[in-house]
Amino acid sequence: MITFYFNGSPNPTKVALFLEEAGLPYEAIAVDTRKGEQFAPDFLKLNPNGKVPVLVDDGQVVFDSNAILLYLAEKTGRFLAPASERAALLSWLMFVATGIGPFSGQAVHFRNFAPEKVPYANDRYQYEAKRHYTVLDRHLAEHGWMVGEAYGIVDMAVWGWARMLPFVMGEDAYADLPNVKRHVDAIAARPAAARAVALKDRFTFKAEFDAEARGHMFKHLAKAG
């Protein structure tokens, strides 16, 4: 049985999408980051970086959402590109891992959560997020799916963040990214995507972004003080 440590944020949701698409049995364990559960000693033994998602499969521990997607695809032999497209799969998967994810996350932080407005930081990450999604949009203008001719793990990796674009860059974020929007809509229409998004609703997560939640998010400020 696979054990899946998650919350409802973009990176765990794309792993939930794979699990649901593949029909793999799994036990979901909620990690409430607004309560600081990601810093509990037992969780840090699984992921020393203190982040979700984490997968435990027959004693094998895998963390980082993109590593988990690749692990599951190789384990099951599903949602991988043909051997002739292996280089493209790795390139685009790492593009998501090193570009889309980090810049989207920082764009969200400085747009929605930073305790003080820092115009330079906000502009920098909004620019880089838009630049990365524009790369995707140009690619998707010529391809139905990210790699090869079929839906696969790179599409899942993109979807995790791209479905949240209005939160990342504002309500009009899709206006200049029609191909990204088409891609998001195609995946969102899949029954497995609805189940992946709904997984969080089976658990109770802290809703308030209060002093406790801010304390866990802004640990660097406490250390600086």
C-alpha positions as CSV (number, residue, x, y, z in Angstrom):
1,M,0.0,0.0,0.0
2,I,1.3,3.4,-0.9
3,T,1.2,6.1,1.8
4,F,0.7,9.6,0.4
5,Y,1.5,12.6,2.6
6,F,-0.3,15.6,1.1
7,N,-2.3,18.8,1.4
8,G,-4.3,20.7,-1.2
9,S,-1.5,22.8,-2.7
10,P,-0.4,22.5,-6.3
11,N,2.5,20.0,-5.9
12,P,0.6,17.3,-3.9
13,T,-2.4,17.7,-6.2
14,K,-0.5,16.7,-9.3
15,V,0.7,13.5,-7.5
16,A,-2.9,12.9,-6.4
17,L,-3.8,13.2,-10.1
18,F,-1.4,10.4,-11.1
19,L,-2.6,8.1,-8.3
20,E,-6.2,8.6,-9.4
21,E,-5.5,8.2,-13.1
22,A,-3.6,5.0,-12.4
23,G,-6.1,3.6,-10.0
24,L,-3.4,2.9,-7.5
25,P,-4.6,2.1,-3.9
26,Y,-3.2,4.5,-1.4
27,E,-3.6,5.8,2.1
28,A,-3.8,9.6,2.2
29,I,-2.3,11.3,5.2
30,A,-3.0,15.0,5.6
31,V,-0.2,17.4,6.6
32,D,-1.5,20.7,7.7
33,T,1.2,23.2,6.9
34,R,-0.7,26.1,8.6
35,K,-0.3,24.1,11.9
36,G,3.4,23.4,11.1
37,E,2.9,19.6,10.8
38,Q,5.5,19.6,8.1
39,F,8.2,20.4,10.7
40,A,7.2,17.5,13.0
41,P,10.2,15.2,13.7
42,D,8.6,12.1,12.2
43,F,7.7,14.0,9.0
44,L,11.2,15.4,8.7
45,K,12.6,11.9,8.8
46,L,10.7,11.3,5.6
47,N,11.5,14.7,3.9
48,P,14.3,16.6,5.6
49,N,13.2,19.6,3.6
50,G,9.9,19.7,5.5
51,K,7.6,19.9,2.4
52,V,4.7,17.9,0.9
53,P,4.2,15.7,-1.0
54,V,6.0,12.6,0.2
55,L,5.3,9.1,-1.0
56,V,6.2,5.9,0.9
57,D,6.0,2.8,-1.2
58,D,7.0,-0.6,0.3
59,G,9.8,1.1,2.4
60,Q,10.9,3.4,-0.5
61,V,10.5,7.1,0.4
62,V,10.2,9.6,-2.4
63,F,9.9,13.4,-2.0
64,D,9.5,16.2,-4.5
65,S,6.4,16.0,-6.6
66,N,8.3,15.7,-9.9
67,A,10.5,12.9,-8.6
68,I,7.3,11.2,-7.3
69,L,5.6,11.5,-10.7
70,L,8.7,9.9,-12.5
71,Y,8.9,7.2,-9.8
72,L,5.3,6.2,-10.2
73,A,5.4,6.3,-14.0
74,E,8.4,4.1,-14.0
75,K,6.9,1.8,-11.4
76,T,3.7,1.3,-13.3
77,G,4.9,1.8,-16.9
78,R,2.1,4.3,-17.4
79,F,2.0,7.9,-18.6
80,L,5.6,7.8,-19.9
81,A,6.7,9.0,-23.3
82,P,8.1,6.5,-25.9
83,A,11.8,5.9,-25.6
84,S,12.4,8.2,-28.6
85,E,10.9,11.1,-26.5
86,R,12.8,10.3,-23.3
87,A,15.0,13.3,-23.6
88,A,12.1,15.6,-24.2
89,L,10.2,14.2,-21.2
90,L,13.2,14.7,-18.9
91,S,13.8,18.2,-20.2
92,W,10.2,19.4,-19.8
93,L,9.8,17.7,-16.4
94,M,12.9,19.5,-15.1
95,F,11.6,22.8,-16.7
96,V,8.5,22.4,-14.5
97,A,10.6,21.4,-11.5
98,T,13.2,24.2,-11.7
99,G,11.1,26.9,-13.4
100,I,7.3,26.7,-13.3
101,G,7.1,25.5,-9.7
102,P,9.6,27.8,-8.0
103,F,8.7,30.9,-9.9
104,S,5.0,30.3,-9.5
105,G,5.5,29.7,-5.8
106,Q,7.5,32.9,-5.3
107,A,5.0,34.8,-7.4
108,V,2.2,33.6,-5.1
109,H,4.2,34.5,-2.0
110,F,5.0,38.1,-3.0
111,R,1.6,38.7,-4.5
112,N,-0.6,37.3,-1.8
113,F,1.3,36.5,1.4
114,A,4.4,38.7,1.9
115,P,4.1,40.5,5.3
116,E,5.4,43.7,3.6
117,K,5.0,44.8,0.0
118,V,8.3,44.6,-1.9
119,P,7.6,46.0,-5.4
120,Y,10.9,44.8,-6.9
121,A,10.4,41.2,-5.7
122,N,6.8,41.1,-6.8
123,D,7.6,42.5,-10.3
124,R,10.6,40.1,-10.6
125,Y,8.6,37.0,-9.8
126,Q,5.5,38.0,-11.8
127,Y,7.7,38.6,-14.8
128,E,9.5,35.3,-14.5
129,A,6.3,33.4,-13.9
130,K,4.7,35.0,-17.0
131,R,7.9,34.3,-19.0
132,H,7.9,30.6,-18.1
133,Y,4.2,30.1,-18.8
134,T,4.7,31.9,-22.2
135,V,7.3,29.2,-23.0
136,L,4.7,26.6,-22.2
137,D,2.0,28.4,-24.3
138,R,4.3,28.6,-27.3
139,H,5.1,24.9,-27.0
140,L,1.4,23.9,-26.6
141,A,0.4,26.0,-29.6
142,E,2.1,23.3,-31.7
143,H,1.5,20.2,-29.5
144,G,-1.7,18.7,-28.0
145,W,0.2,17.4,-25.0
146,M,3.6,18.4,-23.6
147,V,5.6,15.3,-24.8
148,G,4.8,13.1,-27.7
149,E,1.2,12.4,-28.8
150,A,-0.3,11.3,-25.4
151,Y,-1.2,12.7,-22.0
152,G,1.6,12.0,-19.5
153,I,3.4,13.0,-16.4
154,V,4.7,16.3,-17.7
155,D,1.1,17.3,-18.4
156,M,0.2,16.4,-14.8
157,A,3.2,18.4,-13.5
158,V,2.2,21.4,-15.5
159,W,-1.5,21.2,-14.5
160,G,-0.7,21.2,-10.8
161,W,0.4,24.9,-11.0
162,A,-1.3,26.0,-14.3
163,R,-4.7,25.4,-12.9
164,M,-3.9,28.0,-10.2
165,L,-2.8,30.7,-12.6
166,P,-5.4,33.3,-11.5
167,F,-4.0,33.0,-7.9
168,V,-0.4,33.2,-9.2
169,M,-0.8,36.1,-11.6
170,G,-4.3,37.6,-11.3
171,E,-7.7,37.0,-12.7
172,D,-6.7,37.8,-16.3
173,A,-3.7,35.5,-16.2
174,Y,-5.0,33.2,-19.0
175,A,-5.8,36.1,-21.4
176,D,-2.4,35.9,-23.1
177,L,-2.0,32.1,-22.5
178,P,-4.8,30.5,-24.6
179,N,-2.9,27.3,-25.1
180,V,-2.1,26.8,-21.5
181,K,-5.8,27.4,-20.7
182,R,-6.8,24.8,-23.3
183,H,-4.4,22.4,-21.7
184,V,-5.7,23.1,-18.2
185,D,-9.3,22.7,-19.3
186,A,-8.6,19.4,-21.0
187,I,-7.1,17.9,-17.9
188,A,-9.7,19.4,-15.6
189,A,-12.4,17.6,-17.6
190,R,-10.9,14.2,-16.7
191,P,-12.7,12.4,-13.8
192,A,-9.4,11.7,-12.1
193,A,-8.6,15.4,-11.9
194,A,-11.9,16.0,-10.1
195,R,-11.1,13.3,-7.6
196,A,-7.6,14.7,-7.1
197,V,-8.9,18.1,-6.4
198,A,-11.6,16.8,-4.1
199,L,-9.1,14.7,-2.0
200,K,-8.5,17.6,0.4
201,D,-12.2,17.8,1.2
202,R,-12.0,14.5,3.0
203,F,-9.9,16.1,5.7
204,T,-10.0,19.2,7.9
205,F,-7.3,21.7,7.2
206,K,-6.8,24.9,9.1
207,A,-8.5,27.7,7.2
208,E,-7.3,30.7,9.1
209,F,-4.1,32.4,8.0
210,D,-3.6,33.6,11.5
211,A,-0.5,34.3,13.7
212,E,0.2,30.6,14.0
213,A,0.1,30.1,10.2
214,R,2.2,33.2,9.6
215,G,4.7,32.0,12.1
216,H,5.2,28.7,10.2
217,M,5.4,30.5,6.8
218,F,7.8,33.3,8.0
219,K,10.2,31.3,10.2
220,H,13.0,33.3,8.7
221,L,11.6,36.4,10.4
222,A,11.6,34.8,13.8
223,K,15.1,33.6,13.4
224,A,16.2,37.1,12.3
225,G,14.6,38.6,15.4
